[in-house]
Amino acid sequence: MPADRENRTTHFGFRQVPETEKVGLVADVFRSVAEKYDLMNDLMSLGLHRFWKQFTVQQSGVREGHRVLDVAGGTGDLAKLFAPRVGAKGSVVIADINNSMLDVGRRRLVDRGFVRNLHWVQADAEALPFADNYFDCVSIGFGLRNVTHMDRALSAMIRVLKPGGRVLVLEFSRPTLAGLGKVYDAYSFGVLPLIGRVVAKDEASYRYLAESIRRHPDQRALAGMLEAAGFERVKCFNLSGGIVALHKAFKF
């Protein structure tokens, strides 16, 4: 490995770590929280994450027969909403680098009867193992901020997307309502780690998740990254006062 690559650092929450270590550190976080991930999402967002994901799928334009790739698909919340839309002739691929999240998601979705058009693939968002121009829609929900090189992940997504297809990036962002930022900070760094400690028995992982949100690019910066990757007609929807933003863009 070249010496300059060995010396590169990136952020892991508020810490700087060697680039080569971030994937493993993030994997440890999600391996730890996998079994409680869905419950924690409900508790942390007061159930609002369901609305954010439903809105995302509504913006997808996905219809019967389409192929959908959900990157960092985890336990399959977005995938199970896409599945009825693509129907038996379509397919939804859930790709995630973390096998623990995939195992939990596969088990829960199979138990609920979601088997016919769902597929699970362990894959790195920066090096997606799919053919060029293959998917009608690519989504990533609350996963982009955990990727070491977001530009590489966006480049991989546009490569596998068909011309005319769209990408949907749902992610925590910057509050746009006056005064909401202070309340959100108090909740993120006071309440979230406490919920993590009590419910998931893992305060540190949820403190990292709160920190990673603050290090993620804001709405305008992420729109610029999508354009730099080659996406066009980038549009941003602020949800819940900008706490979450959905970026939608197209490949032409």
C-alpha positions as CSV (number, residue, x, y, z in Angstrom):
1,M,0.0,0.0,0.0
2,P,1.5,3.4,-0.9
3,A,2.7,5.4,2.1
4,D,0.5,8.4,1.3
5,R,-2.6,6.3,1.4
6,E,-1.5,4.8,4.7
7,N,-1.3,8.3,6.1
8,R,-4.6,9.6,4.9
9,T,-7.2,10.2,7.6
10,T,-11.0,10.7,7.6
11,H,-13.6,11.4,10.1
12,F,-15.4,8.8,12.3
13,G,-17.9,11.0,14.1
14,F,-15.8,13.8,15.6
15,R,-12.6,11.7,15.6
16,Q,-10.0,11.6,12.9
17,V,-9.0,8.0,12.0
18,P,-6.9,6.4,9.3
19,E,-9.0,5.9,6.1
20,T,-8.1,2.3,6.1
21,E,-9.8,1.8,9.6
22,K,-13.1,3.6,9.0
23,V,-14.9,0.7,7.2
24,G,-14.1,-1.6,10.1
25,L,-15.2,0.9,12.7
26,V,-18.5,1.6,11.0
27,A,-19.0,-2.2,10.6
28,D,-18.5,-2.6,14.4
29,V,-21.2,0.1,15.0
30,F,-23.8,-1.6,12.8
31,R,-22.9,-5.1,13.9
32,S,-23.6,-3.9,17.5
33,V,-26.9,-2.2,16.8
34,A,-28.3,-4.5,14.1
35,E,-30.8,-6.4,16.3
36,K,-32.3,-3.2,17.8
37,Y,-31.9,-1.1,14.7
38,D,-35.6,-0.9,13.6
39,L,-36.8,-0.4,17.2
40,M,-34.2,2.4,17.7
41,N,-35.3,4.1,14.5
42,D,-38.8,4.3,15.8
43,L,-37.7,5.6,19.2
44,M,-35.2,8.1,17.9
45,S,-37.4,9.6,15.3
46,L,-40.7,9.3,17.1
47,G,-41.8,7.2,14.2
48,L,-41.1,10.0,11.6
49,H,-38.6,7.8,9.7
50,R,-41.6,5.9,8.3
51,F,-42.9,9.1,6.8
52,W,-39.5,10.1,5.4
53,K,-39.1,6.7,3.7
54,Q,-42.7,6.7,2.3
55,F,-42.1,10.1,0.8
56,T,-38.8,8.9,-0.7
57,V,-40.6,6.0,-2.5
58,Q,-43.4,8.3,-3.6
59,Q,-40.7,10.5,-5.3
60,S,-39.1,7.5,-7.0
61,G,-41.3,7.1,-10.1
62,V,-40.8,3.4,-9.7
63,R,-43.5,1.2,-11.4
64,E,-44.1,-2.4,-12.3
65,G,-41.2,-4.2,-13.9
66,H,-38.6,-1.7,-12.7
67,R,-35.2,-2.7,-11.2
68,V,-34.4,-0.9,-8.0
69,L,-31.1,-0.9,-6.1
70,D,-31.2,0.1,-2.4
71,V,-27.6,0.9,-1.3
72,A,-26.8,0.5,2.4
73,G,-30.3,-1.1,2.5
74,G,-29.7,-2.5,6.0
75,T,-32.8,-4.1,7.4
76,G,-34.9,-3.3,4.3
77,D,-37.3,-0.5,5.2
78,L,-37.1,1.1,1.8
79,A,-37.0,-2.2,0.0
80,K,-40.2,-3.4,1.4
81,L,-41.9,-0.2,0.2
82,F,-40.4,-0.6,-3.3
83,A,-41.3,-4.3,-3.6
84,P,-45.1,-3.9,-4.2
85,R,-44.4,-1.1,-6.8
86,V,-42.1,-3.2,-9.0
87,G,-44.4,-6.2,-8.8
88,A,-43.5,-9.8,-9.7
89,K,-41.9,-8.7,-13.0
90,G,-39.5,-6.3,-11.2
91,S,-36.8,-6.7,-8.6
92,V,-35.4,-4.9,-5.6
93,V,-31.7,-5.5,-4.7
94,I,-30.7,-4.7,-1.1
95,A,-27.0,-4.0,-1.0
96,D,-25.1,-3.5,2.2
97,I,-21.5,-3.9,3.3
98,N,-22.6,-5.2,6.7
99,N,-23.6,-8.8,6.8
100,S,-25.2,-8.4,10.3
101,M,-27.7,-5.8,9.0
102,L,-28.4,-8.0,5.9
103,D,-29.0,-11.0,8.1
104,V,-31.5,-9.2,10.3
105,G,-33.3,-7.6,7.4
106,R,-33.5,-10.8,5.4
107,R,-34.9,-12.8,8.3
108,R,-37.5,-10.1,9.1
109,L,-38.7,-9.6,5.5
110,V,-38.8,-13.3,4.7
111,D,-40.9,-13.8,7.9
112,R,-43.3,-11.1,6.5
113,G,-43.6,-12.8,3.1
114,F,-41.3,-10.4,1.2
115,V,-39.4,-13.0,-0.9
116,R,-40.5,-13.0,-4.5
117,N,-38.8,-10.0,-5.9
118,L,-36.2,-9.1,-3.2
119,H,-32.5,-10.0,-3.4
120,W,-29.7,-9.4,-0.9
121,V,-26.1,-8.7,-1.8
122,Q,-23.2,-7.9,0.5
123,A,-21.4,-5.1,-1.3
124,D,-19.4,-2.0,-0.8
125,A,-21.2,1.2,-1.9
126,E,-17.9,2.5,-3.4
127,A,-17.5,-0.6,-5.6
128,L,-21.0,-1.8,-6.6
129,P,-20.8,-5.3,-8.3
130,F,-23.4,-4.6,-10.9
131,A,-23.5,-4.0,-14.6
132,D,-23.5,-0.5,-16.1
133,N,-26.9,1.1,-16.9
134,Y,-28.8,-1.7,-15.2
135,F,-31.2,-0.1,-12.6
136,D,-34.1,2.2,-13.1
137,C,-33.7,3.7,-9.6
138,V,-31.0,3.7,-7.0
139,S,-31.7,4.8,-3.4
140,I,-29.6,5.2,-0.3
141,G,-31.3,5.9,3.0
142,F,-29.3,7.2,6.0
143,G,-26.2,5.4,4.7
144,L,-24.2,7.9,2.6
145,R,-22.6,9.6,5.7
146,N,-21.1,6.3,6.8
147,V,-19.2,5.8,3.5
148,T,-15.5,6.6,3.6
149,H,-15.4,8.2,0.1
150,M,-18.9,9.6,-0.8
151,D,-17.7,10.8,-4.2
152,R,-16.8,7.2,-5.1
153,A,-20.1,5.9,-3.9
154,L,-22.0,8.5,-6.0
155,S,-19.9,7.6,-9.0
156,A,-20.7,3.9,-8.5
157,M,-24.4,4.7,-8.3
158,I,-24.6,6.7,-11.5
159,R,-22.6,4.0,-13.3
160,V,-25.2,1.3,-12.5
161,L,-28.2,3.6,-13.2
162,K,-29.9,3.5,-16.6
163,P,-30.1,6.8,-18.6
164,G,-33.3,8.4,-17.5
165,G,-33.1,6.8,-14.1
166,R,-33.1,8.6,-10.8
167,V,-31.1,8.5,-7.6
168,L,-32.7,9.2,-4.2
169,V,-30.5,10.2,-1.3
170,L,-32.3,10.3,2.0
171,E,-30.1,11.6,4.8
172,F,-30.0,13.7,7.9
173,S,-29.1,17.3,7.1
174,R,-29.2,20.8,8.6
175,P,-32.3,22.3,10.2
176,T,-33.8,25.1,8.3
177,L,-36.3,26.4,10.8
178,A,-35.1,29.2,13.2
179,G,-34.3,27.8,16.6
180,L,-34.6,24.2,15.7
181,G,-30.9,23.7,15.5
182,K,-30.3,24.2,19.3
183,V,-33.2,21.9,20.2
184,Y,-31.9,19.3,17.7
185,D,-28.4,19.4,19.2
186,A,-29.7,19.0,22.7
187,Y,-31.7,16.0,21.6
188,S,-29.0,14.4,19.5
189,F,-26.2,14.6,22.1
190,G,-28.3,14.2,25.2
191,V,-31.3,12.0,24.5
192,L,-30.0,9.7,21.6
193,P,-27.0,8.3,23.5
194,L,-29.2,7.7,26.5
195,I,-31.8,5.8,24.5
196,G,-28.9,3.8,23.0
197,R,-27.6,2.9,26.4
198,V,-31.0,1.9,27.8
199,V,-32.5,0.1,24.8
200,A,-29.6,-1.1,22.7
201,K,-27.0,-1.3,25.5
202,D,-24.6,0.7,23.4
203,E,-24.3,4.4,24.1
204,A,-21.1,4.8,22.1
205,S,-22.5,3.7,18.8
206,Y,-25.4,6.1,19.1
207,R,-23.1,8.9,20.0
208,Y,-21.2,8.2,16.8
209,L,-24.4,8.3,14.8
210,A,-25.2,11.7,16.2
211,E,-21.7,12.9,15.5
212,S,-21.7,11.5,12.0
213,I,-24.8,13.5,11.2
214,R,-23.0,16.7,12.1
215,R,-20.1,15.9,9.8
216,H,-22.3,15.1,6.8
217,P,-22.5,17.8,4.1
218,D,-25.5,20.1,4.3
219,Q,-28.2,20.3,1.6
220,R,-26.3,22.6,-0.8
221,A,-23.0,20.8,-0.5
222,L,-24.6,17.4,-1.1
223,A,-26.4,18.8,-4.2
224,G,-23.0,20.0,-5.5
225,M,-21.6,16.5,-4.9
226,L,-24.4,14.9,-6.9
227,E,-23.8,17.4,-9.8
228,A,-20.0,16.7,-9.6
229,A,-20.7,13.0,-10.0
230,G,-22.7,13.7,-13.2
231,F,-26.3,13.8,-12.0
232,E,-28.6,16.4,-13.4
233,R,-31.8,18.2,-12.3
234,V,-30.9,17.9,-8.7
235,K,-33.8,18.7,-6.3
236,C,-33.8,18.9,-2.6
237,F,-36.8,18.3,-0.3
238,N,-36.4,19.4,3.3
239,L,-38.4,17.2,5.7
240,S,-39.2,17.9,9.3
241,G,-37.7,21.4,9.2
242,G,-34.6,20.2,7.4
243,I,-33.6,17.6,10.0
244,V,-33.8,15.3,7.1
245,A,-33.4,16.0,3.4
246,L,-34.2,14.0,0.3
247,H,-32.1,14.7,-2.7
248,K,-33.5,13.5,-6.1
249,A,-31.5,13.6,-9.3
250,F,-31.4,12.1,-12.7
251,K,-28.9,10.4,-15.1
252,F,-29.2,11.5,-18.7
